[in-house]
Amino acid sequence: MRSIWLACLLPFALLAQGQSPGALVAGVLLEWDAGAKAGQLSVRDGNNEVFRYRFDEKTHVERDGQMIDVARLHLGDKVEVLSELPPAGALRYAMTVHVLPPELQPPLGAGRYRAFPPAQTRSPLAGNLSYTGVVISVSESRIVLRMRDGEKTILLRPDTKYTEAGTAAKRADLEANTRVYVDAGRTVYGESEAYQVIWGAVLQPR
């Protein structure tokens, strides 16, 4: 079954090296709208980068060679996501989500995977940007992160939500040297602004 899966993906993978509209990412499932026929999901790869996708009823979801519903995915599943690159500013569309068997799990990298809070604690704002890094400094108006490719300054909104270990928190609870995940978007001036800052609970890879 693995060989069939790779054979199906090979044309996409080859094209992705050129000007293909598709991209293949392997990583750990962090968050998804389990009870919805259409929604969003997030995957963190072995380099600790977070990718957000949208899915719908046409998204092909497979586990052990069998098609399944999105609701049967599990937090921490190792997956491969074949996506369609979107227009600028839009989320990637997940064409295929394949749950990997244990022997084919992708490398996890040096970082530990952070759990996301329940849907009722997430910000209602839907960002199309995601950042993961360590807090250098935080003020009333901005947060500065140390990321793999350098420092990143993100604006803080009056309605930015803060979540620690799955529960609501305050900006004052966020300290320097804390690793965070930031769900963000862009202002009309092109600056990154945070809709939600998440830190705390750790999901052990399984």
C-alpha positions as semicolon CSV with decimal commas, in nm:
position;residue;x (nm);y (nm);z (nm)
1;M;0,000;0,000;0,000
2;R;0,291;0,234;0,077
3;S;0,430;0,182;-0,274
4;I;0,091;0,262;-0,427
5;W;0,069;0,578;-0,216
6;L;0,415;0,691;-0,327
7;A;0,336;0,611;-0,689
8;C;0,028;0,830;-0,672
9;L;0,222;1,114;-0,516
10;L;0,529;1,092;-0,738
11;P;0,393;1,314;-1,019
12;F;0,302;1,579;-0,764
13;A;0,639;1,552;-0,589
14;L;0,830;1,585;-0,914
15;L;0,627;1,882;-1,025
16;A;0,669;2,044;-0,687
17;Q;1,039;2,074;-0,761
18;G;0,951;2,298;-1,054
19;Q;0,639;2,508;-1,091
20;S;0,384;2,272;-0,944
21;P;0,076;2,408;-0,764
22;G;0,115;2,130;-0,505
23;A;0,332;2,071;-0,198
24;L;0,386;1,766;0,026
25;V;0,451;1,813;0,399
26;A;0,510;1,540;0,659
27;G;0,461;1,613;1,027
28;V;0,245;1,586;1,337
29;L;-0,122;1,680;1,350
30;L;-0,160;1,960;1,604
31;E;-0,517;2,080;1,559
32;W;-0,820;2,015;1,341
33;D;-1,193;2,087;1,328
34;A;-1,293;1,729;1,404
35;G;-1,668;1,777;1,402
36;A;-1,691;1,970;1,078
37;K;-1,720;1,856;0,717
38;A;-1,512;2,160;0,623
39;G;-1,264;2,348;0,837
40;Q;-0,897;2,390;0,917
41;L;-0,610;2,172;1,038
42;S;-0,252;2,240;1,148
43;V;0,061;2,026;1,103
44;R;0,409;2,079;1,247
45;D;0,698;1,934;1,047
46;G;1,038;1,804;1,162
47;N;1,187;2,154;1,141
48;N;0,931;2,282;1,393
49;E;0,746;2,484;1,128
50;V;0,367;2,497;1,148
51;F;0,152;2,468;0,834
52;R;-0,218;2,551;0,834
53;Y;-0,461;2,402;0,582
54;R;-0,828;2,413;0,500
55;F;-1,019;2,096;0,414
56;D;-1,365;2,001;0,290
57;E;-1,566;1,694;0,190
58;K;-1,345;1,643;-0,116
59;T;-1,027;1,608;0,093
60;H;-0,907;1,246;0,075
61;V;-0,819;1,116;0,423
62;E;-0,656;0,772;0,453
63;R;-0,539;0,547;0,736
64;D;-0,403;0,192;0,690
65;G;-0,509;0,195;0,324
66;Q;-0,869;0,281;0,410
67;M;-1,053;0,607;0,356
68;I;-1,172;0,764;0,684
69;D;-1,354;1,074;0,798
70;V;-1,160;1,372;0,930
71;A;-1,331;1,308;1,266
72;R;-1,129;0,983;1,298
73;L;-0,794;1,163;1,296
74;H;-0,616;1,187;1,632
75;L;-0,410;1,462;1,792
76;G;-0,046;1,367;1,743
77;D;-0,102;1,150;1,433
78;K;0,197;1,147;1,198
79;V;0,064;1,254;0,860
80;E;0,160;1,350;0,509
81;V;-0,046;1,632;0,361
82;L;-0,055;1,697;-0,013
83;S;-0,182;2,048;-0,063
84;E;-0,269;2,291;-0,335
85;L;-0,086;2,621;-0,309
86;P;-0,339;2,902;-0,267
87;P;-0,360;3,256;-0,398
88;A;-0,161;3,506;-0,194
89;G;-0,304;3,551;0,154
90;A;-0,522;3,237;0,150
91;L;-0,480;2,907;0,336
92;R;-0,341;2,601;0,159
93;Y;-0,608;2,350;0,054
94;A;-0,543;1,993;0,177
95;M;-0,614;1,762;-0,115
96;T;-0,493;1,446;0,064
97;V;-0,415;1,360;0,427
98;H;-0,237;1,027;0,476
99;V;-0,184;0,893;0,829
100;L;0,156;0,724;0,846
101;P;0,208;0,388;1,018
102;P;0,457;0,392;1,312
103;E;0,749;0,264;1,105
104;L;0,709;0,549;0,856
105;Q;0,681;0,836;1,101
106;P;0,859;1,155;0,990
107;P;1,157;1,284;1,192
108;L;1,044;1,491;1,488
109;G;1,336;1,731;1,511
110;A;1,478;1,869;1,833
111;G;1,163;2,047;1,950
112;R;0,873;1,898;2,146
113;Y;0,527;1,930;2,002
114;R;0,289;2,175;2,165
115;A;-0,074;2,084;2,218
116;F;-0,349;2,322;2,110
117;P;-0,638;2,425;2,334
118;P;-0,996;2,305;2,276
119;A;-1,192;2,480;2,003
120;Q;-1,393;2,685;2,253
121;T;-1,072;2,854;2,381
122;R;-0,935;2,944;2,038
123;S;-0,960;3,289;1,890
124;P;-1,259;3,341;1,657
125;L;-1,026;3,535;1,428
126;A;-0,882;3,317;1,151
127;G;-0,522;3,398;1,069
128;N;-0,340;3,271;0,764
129;L;0,008;3,315;0,917
130;S;0,171;3,097;1,183
131;Y;0,491;3,161;1,378
132;T;0,678;2,945;1,627
133;G;0,966;3,081;1,830
134;V;1,105;3,185;2,168
135;V;0,997;3,513;2,325
136;I;1,274;3,772;2,340
137;S;1,055;4,051;2,471
138;V;0,688;4,141;2,505
139;S;0,518;4,476;2,558
140;E;0,163;4,611;2,539
141;S;0,188;4,660;2,164
142;R;0,424;4,393;2,032
143;I;0,603;4,066;2,087
144;V;0,953;3,986;1,956
145;L;1,036;3,621;1,879
146;R;1,365;3,447;1,813
147;M;1,300;3,212;1,521
148;R;1,515;2,981;1,312
149;D;1,568;3,250;1,050
150;G;1,617;3,544;1,288
151;E;1,406;3,778;1,497
152;K;1,041;3,852;1,420
153;T;0,834;4,140;1,558
154;I;0,457;4,081;1,574
155;L;0,203;4,343;1,672
156;L;-0,038;4,271;1,957
157;R;-0,403;4,371;1,921
158;P;-0,634;4,484;2,201
159;D;-0,832;4,162;2,138
160;T;-0,534;3,926;2,100
161;K;-0,607;3,605;2,295
162;Y;-0,348;3,438;2,517
163;T;-0,366;3,066;2,603
164;E;-0,142;2,883;2,849
165;A;-0,167;2,504;2,882
166;G;-0,510;2,507;2,720
167;T;-0,664;2,776;2,943
168;A;-0,715;3,150;2,900
169;A;-0,425;3,365;3,015
170;K;-0,315;3,730;3,011
171;R;-0,036;3,906;2,831
172;A;0,128;3,966;3,169
173;D;0,156;3,586;3,212
174;L;0,383;3,558;2,907
175;E;0,751;3,570;3,000
176;A;1,075;3,596;2,805
177;N;1,237;3,267;2,695
178;T;0,896;3,100;2,657
179;R;0,839;2,901;2,337
180;V;0,512;3,007;2,176
181;Y;0,291;2,945;1,875
182;V;0,135;3,258;1,723
183;D;-0,172;3,257;1,500
184;A;-0,151;3,582;1,303
185;G;-0,260;3,782;1,003
186;R;-0,152;4,102;0,830
187;T;-0,262;4,460;0,882
188;V;-0,354;4,687;0,593
189;Y;0,008;4,807;0,611
190;G;0,147;4,456;0,567
191;E;0,264;4,411;0,928
192;S;0,209;4,085;1,115
193;E;-0,043;4,106;1,400
194;A;-0,122;3,833;1,653
195;Y;-0,475;3,696;1,686
196;Q;-0,370;3,437;1,944
197;V;-0,053;3,347;2,135
198;I;-0,034;2,990;2,269
199;W;0,217;2,833;2,505
200;G;0,246;2,583;2,786
201;A;0,101;2,232;2,744
202;V;0,330;1,980;2,576
203;L;0,207;1,697;2,359
204;Q;0,441;1,398;2,374
205;P;0,495;1,241;2,028
206;R;0,335;0,896;2,008
